[in-house]
Amino acid sequence: MIKSIYVGNIPFTMSTESVQKLFEPYGEVFSVKLIYDRDTGRPRGFAFVEMDELSLPAAISALNGSDCEGRNIVVNEAKEARRETSRTN
């Protein structure tokens, strides 16, 4: 099963490819999504990486708090987004 990993405090200079290379030693990377500011188009400093759930513990353990281009990155399992539905009576 594919799971999503939150990666925070990443350097603004990192590309999708460089984030992927960071995670590849721990398992197959299915996708990387860098998040950009809608108004400025600049990176917001975080991303989501999709990997097989069996690879998650090793990737999180090895990379959480590690130095990445002078910044200590935050790596943990992404939480499911809650979507609120509005009801009308």
Secondary structure, 3 states (H helix, E strand, C coil): CEEEEEEECCCCCCCHHHHHHHHHHHCCEEEEEEEECCCCCCEEEEEEEEEECCCHHHHHHHHCCCEECCEECEEEECCCCCCCCCCCC
